[in-house]
Amino acid sequence: MPISEFAPAKINLTLHVTGRRADGYHLLDSLVVFADVGDRVSVAAADDLRLTITGPQAAALPVAADNLVLRAAALLGPGRGAAITLDKVLPVASGIGGGSADAAATLRALATLWDLALPDPAAILRLGADVPVCLAGRAVRMAGVGEALTPLAAALPPSWLVLANPGVAVPTPAVFRALVRHDNAPMPGDLPRLRSAADLAGFLRTARNDLEAPAIQVAPVIAHTLAALSALPGCLMARMSGSGATCFGLFGDRRAASAAAARLQDSAPGWWVAAAKVLGA
């Protein structure tokens, strides 16, 4: 029987760029959560390694040797075979960790299929800075270049998101090139105890995504996306995730988020829009 793993969207509720190493990699301080919308990776035994991509976003992601799913498979079991199917729901190059989540799901699925231990953390990090946090798959504080993951002292309050991508792929290197300052302040050492989605929104307003302004320079439509989310009834606050272009609006209940997502999709039919619950919250 095929083995299937969910690859949830990764959302950077905050993203502080706190420094840059000598090798050019940026240091981050980010509150990361996952949503109940995402891709799915299924694997089955096969003599050779092959990948099939299906789903609503398949046309944007042709099968290529540098696909993170294939790279993850080659890292875990060089020379081994498997038939891998990626059901692609999340938009490509969108700031919500789709490729990294797919790689993490591939590692989990193939480790079960091949009865192998996962690679060491340094090898996993070489797949991409977001792969370790996607492999963890839970709300954490992510620091360093993505390798330092600290579980939250308390669970986040129940929260819902409306995710919106205006249909533009934003190259991460271009966003970092547009970043003016590379040594911004981190989040507070201890995050406050948050009892409601409104509390969470209040905290997030004291924090930042330092890549939001440079991403808007690269793709000005992101500013329009944020404005559209902020104007939705029930939206507590809106911010860009990762390096963009996907943005999120934070909501306190499922019904409000679902109604807001439907309203936004009607007004922007060319956008990718999804309502989602924050997992574990």
C-alpha positions, -999 to +999 in steps of 0.1 A: +000+000+000+013+035-007+025+055+023+011+091+024+024+121+043+008+156+046+030+186+038+013+215+056+019+252+047+045+268+069+036+303+080+061+328+094+040+348+118+071+369+125+104+370+106+132+391+121+165+393+101+191+396+129+224+393+111+244+379+082+272+353+084+305+356+066+293+330+041+263+352+032+236+333+050+212+354+070+204+348+106+167+348+115+144+349+145+109+337+135+077+324+151+067+296+128+033+278+127+017+253+103-017+254+087-042+226+078-039+233+041-010+218+021+004+193-003+005+155+000+034+131-008+026+095-015+053+068-020+052+032-031+078+005-038+094+007-073+126-004-090+137+031-099+131+066-085+104+085-103+082+115-095+047+123-107+032+157-099-006+161-097-030+186-082-042+222-090-006+237-089+011+209-109+014+229-141+036+254-122+061+227-111+075+206-139+094+174-128+131+182-128+162+167-112+166+196-088+131+192-074+133+191-036+113+159-034+139+140-056+168+156-038+153+145-004+149+109-017+185+109-030+198+121+003+179+095+023+185+064+001+210+069-028+203+045-056+170+032-041+138+032-060+103+045-052+073+058-071+066+092-056+034+112-062+033+149-052-003+163-050+006+200-054-020+223-037+003+252-025+015+278-049+052+276-060+078+301-047+052+316-024+068+321+010+049+293+028+075+266+025+058+244-001+090+228-015+105+224+020+073+209+034+073+185+004+109+175+011+102+169+047+071+148+039+092+128+014+118+121+041+091+109+065+073+087+039+105+071+024+120+065+059+089+043+066+089+027+031+127+019+032+129+013+070+157+039+073+166+064+099+163+101+089+196+118+078+215+138+103+204+174+109+233+190+090+225+171+059+188+179+062+197+216+065+216+215+032+183+207+014+171+241+025+168+264+055+131+256+060+134+218+057+143+212+094+113+233+107+090+215+082+103+182+094+094+192+130+060+202+118+049+221+149+048+257+162+084+267+171+107+296+174+132+293+146+166+309+148+200+308+133+198+300+096+169+277+103+186+250+123+178+262+159+143+252+168+128+259+202+094+246+211+070+272+225+066+272+263+028+273+259+005+264+230-008+292+209-045+301+212-070+287+187-065+307+155-075+307+119-059+322+088-069+334+054-040+329+031-038+348-001-012+347-030-018+372-058-003+348-084+033+361-085+064+341-077+089+361-057+125+350-058+140+349-023+174+361-034+159+392-050+141+400-017+172+397+004+191+419-021+165+446-016+168+443+022+184+476+035+194+465+070+206+430+080+211+434+117+176+441+131+165+434+166+152+399+175+119+391+192+118+394+230+137+367+248+105+352+263+073+353+243+042+364+263+015+340+272-013+344+247-048+334+257-068+344+225-064+351+189-067+388+197-038+384+222-018+368+194-026+396+170-016+422+196+018+405+201+023+401+163+018+439+159+048+445+181+069+422+159+078+423+122+085+405+090+117+423+079+113+409+044+079+425+038+091+459+027+118+446+003+094+421-011+069+449-019+097+466-038+101+434-059+064+428-062+042+458-054+010+437-056+019+423-022+009+457-007-025+454-024-028+418-010-022+430+025-047+458+022-073+434+008-068+410+038-068+439+063-102+451+050-119+417+055-145+416+083-130+399+113-094+402+103-073+409+134-041+418+115-024+409+082+012+402+073+033+386+046+048+352+053+084+343+046+098+361+016+064+363-001+042+367-019+017+348+002+001+369+029-021+359+058-049+375+077-054+363+113-089+354+125-104+343+158-129+318+145-134+294+117-167+308+104-153+343+101-122+330+083-142+309+059-166+337+050-137+361+046-118+337+023-150+333+001-154+370-001-118+376-011-119+349-037-150+364-052-132+398-055-099+384-067-107+353-087-072+351-101-056+348-066-049+316-047-070+319-015-075+294+013-089+295+048-070+273+073-067+265+110-034+269+127-023+234+136-018+227+173-034+259+183 
